[in-house]
């Protein structure tokens, strides 16, 4: 069965609008100004509607750009866990944790307990190397923190020793309350936000 | 039977115009010379993308993009889900092949001058597709939510944190909060599965559309120059002279290449299997050696080798500068010679770029700048560095081991390679110089002054001085008298 003479793209097949009758002003001219107005109103309405739906979307997507998560005091446990003269690994739960964080809810840090001028003091260092954030490891015998990524090295007090880091280790604010060591945490320290 | 099918086809074609669409796309005319083995990389890249979409979609049947569950579902996919390991392997190797073939495609169109008039937008859209594909590689590495993914995010955040003024906001935007957590994985999932692939599909459409409207680059002839005024007529003439429909006259090599690519991906997937997952994404397990995936090892190497003052500038400005150069290329070199034989600068640039990227990738893979974290406890000392030593020197050997010097210093190649190998250090530095270096550090070595007793230092330096080949005298400086020439030559004779 052949389809008889169907040429859907043939312009002759469609009825042509004819504006050539008579000498009077064709009604289309008036119509078109009305249509133009309609088009303008339509565009205007859509700009408003687009903004009303678009701005909240942008606000949602960028919320973490502006939203400040509050830092919180978090306990690292009883002081006995950190004997004087040692540097030990501790971990604490992220204060802004979500139920679906899984393993990532816990954040490690280094706790140094030392005596200076007869006074007992702490230093709590972020795990993240100041170079590119890899986890530094403590070496008791050489009293150094070493980074496994690019070989950044820090002395026991967190100060810069060698390698590519632009500064010493990031340090948490700490306080001792009810025989517990507390730190102010809740942010991944970077050069933009040193957490100190 | 056949007439019925024919009728059905005609009915459908009448409604949706398949034949017309096919003729104007797959059947578009190309210069016969474009049916070359060098012209197969574009379609091969597209094929890789299709494989990635198919395997990725199926992996998402099982994968759960939740920080708490992702690792478990990866293990389930790898070890329990029927053929899950196979899909993971094909997806991983498909991505390797895609980046590799895409680079070949880019190299080819660069050397064949295809980016010149009138195909500027084709080149630029291709460059954006390369960046998006690398974006897929990075986000995909994060979705393989293991320890490397976690610390890879940390590295990304640390680089973002170097941006002046808005660094903090950018870090939080990237991580979906102030810290790597559940929301980080969710947004990388959205990027990897919706945003970037959607953009890639849109840009592939543009890229292919431009191939149709502006035509595929004719195989260049040395000496035939591109001129804006005459090129269009020139190309039309070529098509008139030797134009053939791409399908079925010029597609043969693409088809063969497609099969080779699929066999290649399958072979790699079956032989090498899926990548990871390595340890769970538990940040409290710090006994880890974070390494990025293959494509980013060169950046990892740059981060180790740059001088400190240059680092932030290069890490942050590097990408925009590369983008700018790539985008500017078709406008700066819009006309002229296309054939690589008459474009020595282009050829040398390609060789240099491949050498630099290859060298940096090799260094990134071996990372000699990283300390060997367990060398002090595990690495052996070759016996020639132990025999015929005094008790003091042997005590020094213990100090060297115990104070973890071996983590950065190898002895005869065994140990870390961050610092110099100590096998011949006694021939390079005198005892006072060694003492100063050990106590004060410097030149990328920490100072051990607070950390070594005088006795330990004495023993260590005595051992270091003894580290030199038999018969070679210890290093001396201008304050120690030179060995008399006669004695020296006698010594040399005995060495030989």
Interface residues (C-beta under 8 A of the other chain):
Chain A: X1 X3 X6 X8 X62 X64 X65 X66 X67 X69 X89 X91 X94 X96 X97 X98 X99 X100 X101 X102 X103 X104 X105 X106 X107 X108 X127 X128 X131 X132 X133 X134 X135 X136 X137 X139 X141 X142 X143 X144 X146 X147 X148 X149 X150 X151 X153 X155 X161 X162 X163 X164 X166 X186 X187 X188 X190 X191 X192 X193
Chain B: X7 X10 X11 X14 X66 X67 X68 X69 X70 X71 X150 X151 X154 X155 X157 X158 X159 X160 X161 X162 X163 X167 X168 X169 X170 X171 X172 X173 X175 X176 X177 X178 X179 X180 X181 X182 X183 X184 X280 X281 X282 X283 X284 X286 X287 X288 X289 X290 X300 X303 X304 X306 X308 X311 X312 X367 X369 X370 X371 X373 X376 X402 X403 X404 X405 X407 X408 X418 X441 X444 X445 X446 X447 X448 X450 X451
